[in-house]
Amino acid sequence: MDPLELFHQWFARARAVDRSLLPEPTAMALATTDSDGRPGVRMVLLKDADARGFVFYTNTESRKGRELLANPHAALCFHWQPLELQIRIEGDAVRVSDAEADEYFATRPRVSQLGAWASAQSRAMAQDEDLEERLHEMERRFEGAPVPRPAYWSGYRVSPVLLEFWRNRPFRLHDRQLFERTGDGWRVSRLYP
């Protein structure tokens, strides 16, 4: 089986779970490392997944953006507790095209678009009110006009070289299926739990 097909099957199951049990099925942990190899992890939202990879969007000047510039390799992890399923993904991260970023940015709520301009993501604020003040400044700046995508705001596509599908089983005898990219195909193996 193609691992992307399996991903989409499991993802469809996660999206079908009642939101009171699984509020955000697109949430995934993103791990990156800085130029010294120190890791950082945070939650981001999956915005697209196809044969090319898994896409999320961010300020490219944020910590994660700077880390991906220094080391363009990343790991993702989906954990859908109500289904007792987890998917780990490792791969190379590349920026999406400007056209893709523009297209997605245009679908965001206006306040989110303005927030992309207002937030100096991952940098220290002098006062708690700084973000609110910058947001009001952006509202005035773009009043009555469409909000363009900032040049420093884009998406990253993690092109997988490894996917691991984990399914809980009783007595910690978990089912682990590993897909590793080999040229144009995938080598499939089972892992001990």
KELUM-351351 format. One record per residue (C-alpha): residue number from 1; x, y, z. Coordinates in Angstrom, 2 decimals. Layout:
KELUM-351351
 num      xx      yy      zz
 NUM       X       Y       Z
...
This chain:
KELUM-351351
 num      xx      yy      zz
   1    0.00    0.00    0.00
   2    1.13    3.54   -0.70
   3    1.79    5.35    2.61
   4    0.00    8.49    1.36
   5   -3.14    6.44    0.73
   6   -2.89    5.02    4.24
   7   -2.34    8.53    5.64
   8   -5.48    9.80    3.93
   9   -7.51    6.83    5.23
  10   -6.40    7.48    8.80
  11   -6.79   11.26    8.39
  12  -10.37   10.79    7.16
  13  -11.07    8.71   10.27
  14   -9.61   11.46   12.49
  15  -11.69   14.14   10.77
  16  -14.83   12.06   11.36
  17  -14.30   11.93   15.14
  18  -16.64   14.12   17.20
  19  -14.96   17.51   17.79
  20  -15.63   17.23   21.52
  21  -13.23   14.26   21.54
  22  -10.73   15.47   18.93
  23  -11.05   19.25   18.53
  24   -8.35   19.72   15.87
  25   -7.53   16.66   13.75
  26   -5.14   18.72   11.57
  27   -2.86   19.47   14.55
  28    0.59   18.00   14.23
  29    3.80   18.38   16.19
  30    6.61   19.90   14.12
  31   10.19   19.26   15.22
  32   13.11   21.25   13.84
  33   16.70   21.80   14.91
  34   18.84   24.90   14.98
  35   22.30   25.20   13.43
  36   23.83   23.70   16.62
  37   21.53   20.68   16.47
  38   19.33   21.76   19.40
  39   15.75   20.60   18.80
  40   12.55   22.60   19.04
  41    9.01   21.28   18.77
  42    5.63   22.99   18.51
  43    2.14   22.33   17.21
  44    1.15   23.53   13.73
  45   -1.85   22.80   11.50
  46   -1.76   20.68    8.36
  47   -3.12   22.69    5.44
  48   -2.47   20.31    2.54
  49   -1.22   16.77    2.00
  50   -0.53   15.18   -1.35
  51    2.12   13.07   -3.07
  52    4.58   15.97   -2.76
  53    4.27   16.21    1.03
  54    2.63   17.81    4.05
  55    2.13   21.60    4.13
  56    1.90   24.10    6.99
  57    2.17   27.91    6.96
  58    4.10   30.31    9.17
  59    6.16   33.46    9.41
  60    9.47   32.44    7.83
  61   11.31   34.74   10.25
  62    9.92   32.83   13.26
  63   12.09   30.42   15.21
  64   10.84   27.48   13.13
  65   11.47   29.40    9.92
  66   15.02   30.28   10.97
  67   15.67   26.68   12.01
  68   14.38   25.32    8.71
  69   16.67   27.75    6.89
  70   19.66   26.47    8.92
  71   18.66   22.80    8.66
  72   15.89   22.04    6.14
  73   14.92   18.71    7.68
  74   11.84   18.26    9.86
  75    9.76   15.69   11.68
  76    5.98   15.72   12.06
  77    3.77   13.72   14.38
  78    0.00   13.29   14.38
  79   -1.46   11.71   17.53
  80   -5.17   10.97   17.45
  81   -5.79    9.67   20.97
  82   -9.51    8.80   20.55
  83   -8.55    6.49   17.67
  84   -5.35    5.27   19.36
  85   -3.43    6.07   16.17
  86   -0.23    7.98   15.54
  87    1.72    8.85   12.39
  88    5.34    9.98   12.42
  89    6.80   11.64    9.32
  90   10.37   12.67    8.61
  91   11.55   14.54    5.56
  92   13.01   17.54    3.84
  93   11.23   20.88    4.21
  94   11.03   23.27    1.28
  95    9.06   26.48    0.90
  96    5.92   26.30   -1.19
  97    5.73   28.49   -4.28
  98    4.67   32.12   -3.93
  99    1.53   31.27   -5.93
 100    0.57   28.52   -3.45
 101    1.24   30.80   -0.48
 102   -0.78   33.63   -2.06
 103   -3.68   31.28   -2.80
 104   -3.81   29.95    0.76
 105   -3.30   33.40    2.35
 106   -6.32   34.72    0.43
 107   -8.54   32.08    2.12
 108   -7.60   33.16    5.65
 109   -9.94   35.35    7.71
 110   -9.06   39.03    7.40
 111   -8.03   39.29   11.06
 112   -5.60   36.40   10.52
 113   -4.21   38.14    7.45
 114   -3.73   41.34    9.45
 115   -2.20   39.32   12.26
 116    0.45   38.01    9.88
 117    1.53   41.63    9.35
 118    1.20   42.61   13.01
 119    3.09   39.75   14.62
 120    6.88   39.68   14.80
 121    6.51   35.95   15.49
 122    8.86   34.43   18.07
 123   10.37   37.79   19.03
 124   10.00   39.41   22.46
 125    7.33   42.08   23.00
 126    8.20   45.12   25.11
 127    4.64   45.34   26.48
 128    1.59   43.08   26.51
 129   -0.32   45.63   24.42
 130    2.21   45.68   21.55
 131    0.46   43.07   19.44
 132   -2.94   44.73   19.82
 133   -1.47   48.11   18.89
 134    0.28   46.67   15.84
 135   -2.96   44.95   14.78
 136   -4.83   48.28   14.95
 137   -2.05   49.89   12.93
 138   -2.45   47.20   10.24
 139   -6.26   47.67   10.25
 140   -5.70   51.35    9.48
 141   -3.00   50.61    6.89
 142   -5.15   48.19    4.91
 143   -8.56   49.77    5.57
 144  -10.88   49.25    2.60
 145   -8.29   47.21    0.67
 146   -7.36   43.56    0.33
 147   -4.56   42.43    2.65
 148   -1.59   41.16    0.61
 149    0.56   38.31    1.83
 150    3.72   39.55    3.58
 151    6.90   38.40    1.79
 152    8.07   36.76    5.04
 153    4.92   34.65    5.40
 154    4.80   31.37    3.49
 155    4.33   27.66    3.70
 156    6.66   24.72    4.02
 157    6.16   21.33    2.47
 158    7.71   18.40    4.29
 159    8.48   15.81    1.59
 160    8.53   12.50    3.42
 161   11.42   10.09    3.35
 162    9.97    8.09    6.26
 163    6.46    7.49    7.57
 164    5.63    5.32   10.56
 165    2.04    4.27   11.29
 166    1.48    3.30   14.93
 167   -1.67    1.62   16.21
 168   -2.29    0.91   19.87
 169   -2.80   -2.70   20.79
 170   -3.43   -4.33   24.18
 171   -0.55   -5.01   26.55
 172    1.68   -2.52   24.70
 173    2.04   -4.92   21.76
 174    1.58   -2.02   19.37
 175    1.42   -2.38   15.60
 176    4.15   -0.31   13.90
 177    4.46   -0.16   10.12
 178    7.42    1.74    8.65
 179    7.66    3.12    5.10
 180   11.11    4.32    3.95
 181   11.58    6.02    0.59
 182   13.80    4.14   -1.85
 183   14.08    6.06   -5.12
 184   10.56    6.22   -6.54
 185    9.12    3.59   -4.20
 186    8.85    2.61   -0.56
 187   10.43   -0.15    1.51
 188    7.90   -1.43    4.04
 189    8.76   -3.13    7.32
 190    7.21   -3.91   10.68
 191    8.85   -2.70   13.87
 192    8.81   -4.25   17.29
 193    6.73   -2.14   19.68
